[in-house]
Amino acid sequence: MTRDKDRQALTRNAEMDALRRKIDALDEALVDLLAERLKCIEEAAAIKARIGWPARISPRVEEVLRHVAARAAEKNLDADLTRVLWTALVEWSIAYEERLMGAEAEKD
């Protein structure tokens, strides 16, 4: 039974092909935006290291999560999905900043 369903899923369908191309393009755009965001994180780490700020600034974390939650609500995105994704993104970004700032401190 499962093999028949798998075979059906692999059958070409113009409508699904077009939708998959759109999803692939959106995935590429998301990767591009993440790469751009990463450059900003790297710049933030350099600035924070220079001025003596920590990587984690809790009020800013809360501000980012509130802002994204509001935007997600405007776009009718699932609040749980948005919270999980952005919390992971922010936490990863803070850890990355800490690594960069630690490497910068070792240079001094």
SULTANOR-V33499 format. One record per residue. N is the residue number from 1. RES is the residue in one small letter. SS is DSSP state (~ for helix, > for strand, _ for the rest). PHI is phi in whole degrees, 0 to 359 (NA if undefined). D_LAST is the distance of its C-alpha to the last C-alpha in Angstrom with 2 decimals. Layout:
BEGIN
<<N/RES/SS/PHI/D_LAST> <N/RES/SS/PHI/D_LAST>>
END
This chain:
BEGIN
<<1/m/_/NA/64.00> <2/t/~/295/60.23> <3/r/~/297/60.58> <4/d/~/297/62.95> <5/k/~/294/60.46> <6/d/~/297/57.68> <7/r/~/298/60.04> <8/q/~/296/60.86> <9/a/~/294/57.17> <10/l/~/271/56.77> <11/t/_/295/59.82> <12/r/_/295/58.90> <13/n/_/215/59.28> <14/a/~/301/58.66> <15/e/~/295/57.73> <16/m/~/291/55.17> <17/d/~/301/53.83> <18/a/~/296/53.26> <19/l/~/295/51.59> <20/r/~/296/49.32> <21/r/~/297/48.29> <22/k/~/295/47.44> <23/i/~/298/45.40> <24/d/~/300/43.57> <25/a/~/295/42.79> <26/l/~/295/41.54> <27/d/~/300/39.31> <28/e/~/298/37.85> <29/a/~/296/37.30> <30/l/~/297/35.57> <31/v/~/298/33.19> <32/d/~/299/32.51> <33/l/~/294/31.83> <34/l/~/296/29.51> <35/a/~/296/27.53> <36/e/~/293/27.38> <37/r/~/296/26.36> <38/l/~/299/23.55> <39/k/~/299/22.16> <40/c/~/295/22.36> <41/i/~/297/20.54> <42/e/~/297/17.64> <43/e/~/294/17.69> <44/a/~/299/18.02> <45/a/~/298/14.98> <46/a/~/295/12.85> <47/i/~/295/14.75> <48/k/~/299/14.62> <49/a/~/297/10.85> <50/r/~/292/10.90> <51/i/~/262/13.90> <52/g/_/81/13.24> <53/w/_/269/16.07> <54/p/_/283/16.72> <55/a/_/294/17.70> <56/r/_/269/21.23> <57/i/_/237/23.17> <58/s/~/307/26.63> <59/p/~/299/28.73> <60/r/~/290/27.30> <61/v/~/302/28.02> <62/e/~/297/31.53> <63/e/~/298/31.95> <64/v/~/299/31.11> <65/l/~/295/33.50> <66/r/~/294/36.21> <67/h/~/299/35.93> <68/v/~/294/36.21> <69/a/~/297/39.07> <70/a/~/294/40.93> <71/r/~/296/40.53> <72/a/~/299/41.66> <73/a/~/297/44.68> <74/e/~/300/45.58> <75/k/_/264/45.59> <76/n/_/59/47.47> <77/l/_/273/44.78> <78/d/_/298/44.93> <79/a/~/297/42.87> <80/d/~/295/42.02> <81/l/~/300/40.82> <82/t/~/298/38.65> <83/r/~/299/37.17> <84/v/~/296/36.44> <85/l/~/298/34.90> <86/w/~/286/32.68> <87/t/~/298/31.64> <88/a/~/297/30.54> <89/l/~/297/28.79> <90/v/~/294/26.96> <91/e/~/297/26.01> <92/w/~/297/24.77> <93/s/~/297/22.77> <94/i/~/296/21.12> <95/a/~/299/20.29> <96/y/~/295/18.89> <97/e/~/302/16.72> <98/e/~/300/15.48> <99/r/~/297/14.71> <100/l/~/296/12.90> <101/m/~/292/10.89> <102/g/~/293/10.16> <103/a/~/294/9.16> <104/e/~/293/6.84> <105/a/~/295/5.33> <106/e/~/293/5.46> <107/k/~/290/3.80> <108/d/_/288/0.00>>
END
